[in-house]
Amino acid sequence: MIRNKLDALLAKTSITLSETQKQQLVSYVEMLDKWNKAYNLTSVRDPQEMVVKHILDSLVVAPHLDGNNYIDVGTGPGLPGVVLAIAHPDKQFVLLDSLGKRIRFLNQVKLNLKLKNITPVQSRVEEYQPEQPFDGVLSRAFASLQDMVDWCQHLVDHSGRFIALKGQFPEQEIDQLPASIEYQDKVVLTVPELDAERHLIILKKN
């Protein structure tokens, strides 16, 4: 049972979710599993594994989001954007991806889960022009920090942040950042039952 797995993992964190939020996460995994068979949205095939590697891996970022408007670049099937939107119904998330099949999936997720705070958009990141700067750019397994700031500079102003979900601490990537970008903080994340390092890297414009 996906729900049992989710409850067991949540019990090992300090994250509290409502009954509705838990049900939305379960439905999302079920949709991911179903669509994955035809659309190949993720290399993770087992729904129980998805709960660890996708849901919890994204959820642990939720306590670290300031501001209200985020863009998830290279969102894929909606990771971490969909999960964070469920965790933060008061915040808005643009989910950006260049592949049509992923955006079709996300539009269906929006409909089925009644998520009013996600906006799936099909576009390359460097071509996407927001109406106003975002509070934060999110990326998970998207690109190097250098590429992230190069491609996404136009998405935030000086008050916005670049928030990268990384595995091991990317010391070399941080050393290679341009002078216009300041390394602000790192958060060591703990994902229950995931035997791998996880870091949140936070950058800002100088």
C-alpha positions in Angstrom: 0.0 0.0 0.0 1.4 3.4 -1.1 -0.4 5.1 1.8 1.1 2.9 4.5 4.5 3.5 3.0 4.0 7.3 3.0 2.7 7.3 6.6 5.7 5.2 7.8 8.2 7.5 6.1 6.5 10.7 7.3 6.6 9.4 10.9 10.4 9.6 10.6 10.3 13.3 9.7 9.0 16.5 11.4 6.7 17.1 8.4 3.0 17.1 9.1 0.4 16.9 6.4 -3.4 16.9 6.3 -5.5 13.9 5.3 -6.2 15.7 2.0 -2.5 16.3 1.3 -1.6 12.7 2.0 -4.3 11.5 -0.3 -3.1 13.9 -3.1 0.4 12.5 -2.8 -0.9 8.9 -3.0 -3.0 9.8 -6.1 0.0 11.5 -7.6 2.1 8.3 -7.2 -0.7 6.2 -8.7 -0.9 8.5 -11.7 2.9 8.5 -12.1 2.9 4.7 -12.0 0.1 4.4 -14.5 1.4 7.0 -17.0 5.0 5.8 -16.6 4.1 2.5 -18.4 3.2 4.4 -21.6 5.2 7.7 -21.3 8.4 6.6 -19.5 8.3 9.6 -17.2 10.7 8.2 -14.6 13.3 5.4 -14.4 11.8 4.4 -11.0 9.3 1.7 -11.7 8.1 0.6 -8.3 5.5 2.8 -6.6 6.9 2.0 -3.1 10.3 3.2 -4.3 8.7 6.3 -5.8 7.5 7.3 -2.4 11.1 7.3 -1.1 13.0 8.6 -4.1 10.5 11.1 -5.4 7.9 12.1 -2.8 10.0 12.2 0.4 13.1 13.4 -1.5 11.0 16.4 -2.6 9.0 16.8 0.6 12.1 17.4 2.8 12.7 20.6 0.9 9.2 22.0 1.9 10.3 23.5 5.3 13.0 25.6 3.5 10.9 27.6 1.1 10.5 31.4 1.8 8.4 33.5 -0.5 5.3 32.6 -2.4 6.1 32.3 -6.1 8.4 29.5 -7.4 9.4 28.1 -10.8 10.5 24.5 -11.0 12.8 24.3 -14.1 13.2 21.0 -15.9 10.4 19.7 -13.7 10.1 16.4 -15.6 6.9 14.7 -14.2 6.6 17.4 -11.6 9.5 16.9 -9.2 9.8 18.6 -6.8 7.1 21.1 -8.0 4.0 19.0 -7.6 5.0 17.6 -4.2 5.9 21.0 -2.9 2.7 22.5 -4.3 0.7 19.9 -2.3 2.8 20.6 0.8 2.3 24.4 0.3 -1.2 25.1 -1.0 -0.7 28.8 -0.2 2.3 29.1 -2.6 2.3 29.2 -6.5 4.4 27.0 -8.7 5.2 27.3 -12.4 6.3 23.8 -13.6 8.5 24.3 -16.7 9.6 21.5 -19.1 10.3 21.4 -22.8 8.7 18.0 -23.4 5.0 17.9 -24.3 4.3 14.5 -22.9 5.4 15.7 -19.4 3.3 18.8 -19.6 0.3 16.7 -20.7 0.8 14.5 -17.7 1.1 17.6 -15.4 -2.1 19.1 -16.7 -3.9 15.8 -15.9 -2.3 15.9 -12.4 -3.6 19.4 -11.9 -7.1 18.3 -13.0 -7.3 15.1 -11.0 -5.7 16.4 -7.8 -7.5 19.7 -8.0 -4.3 21.6 -7.6 -5.0 25.3 -8.2 -1.5 26.4 -7.4 0.4 24.8 -10.2 0.9 26.1 -13.8 2.5 23.6 -16.2 4.3 25.4 -19.0 6.0 23.9 -22.1 9.1 25.9 -22.9 12.8 25.9 -22.8 14.0 27.7 -19.7 16.1 30.4 -21.6 13.0 31.3 -23.7 10.5 31.6 -20.9 9.7 35.1 -19.9 7.9 35.5 -16.6 5.5 38.5 -16.0 7.2 39.1 -12.7 10.4 37.8 -11.0 10.0 34.6 -9.0 10.9 34.3 -5.3 12.9 31.2 -6.1 14.1 29.0 -9.0 14.0 25.3 -8.1 15.9 22.6 -9.8 16.3 18.9 -9.1 18.8 16.9 -11.1 18.5 19.5 -13.8 22.0 20.9 -14.5 25.2 22.1 -13.0 25.0 25.2 -10.7 26.8 27.2 -13.4 24.2 26.2 -16.1 21.4 26.8 -13.7 22.4 30.4 -13.0 23.3 31.1 -16.6 19.9 29.9 -17.9 17.7 31.1 -15.1 19.2 34.6 -14.2 16.3 36.3 -15.9 13.8 34.5 -13.7 14.7 36.2 -10.4 15.7 39.7 -9.3 18.1 40.5 -6.4 15.6 39.3 -3.8 15.1 35.9 -5.5 17.0 32.7 -4.8 18.3 29.8 -6.8 17.6 26.6 -4.9 19.2 23.5 -6.2 18.5 20.0 -5.0 21.8 18.1 -5.1 23.2 14.8 -4.0 26.7 15.2 -2.7 27.9 18.7 -1.8 29.0 20.2 -5.1 32.1 22.0 -4.0 33.7 22.2 -7.4 30.5 23.7 -9.0 30.3 26.3 -6.2 34.0 27.3 -6.8 33.3 27.8 -10.5 30.3 30.2 -10.0 30.6 33.6 -11.6 31.3 36.7 -9.4 27.8 37.9 -10.0 26.4 34.9 -8.0 26.8 34.5 -4.3 26.8 31.1 -2.5 24.4 31.8 0.4 23.7 28.6 2.3 23.5 24.8 2.2 21.0 22.6 4.0 21.9 18.9 4.6 18.7 17.0 4.0 17.8 13.6 5.5 15.5 11.4 3.4 14.2 8.4 5.4 15.2 5.0 3.8 17.3 6.8 1.2 20.9 5.7 1.4 22.5 8.7 -0.3 23.6 12.2 0.5 21.2 15.1 -0.2 22.0 18.8 -0.1 20.0 21.9 -0.8 22.2 24.6 -2.2 21.0 28.2 -2.0 22.4 31.0 -4.2 21.5 34.6 -4.9 22.6 37.4 -7.2 25.2 39.7 -5.9 
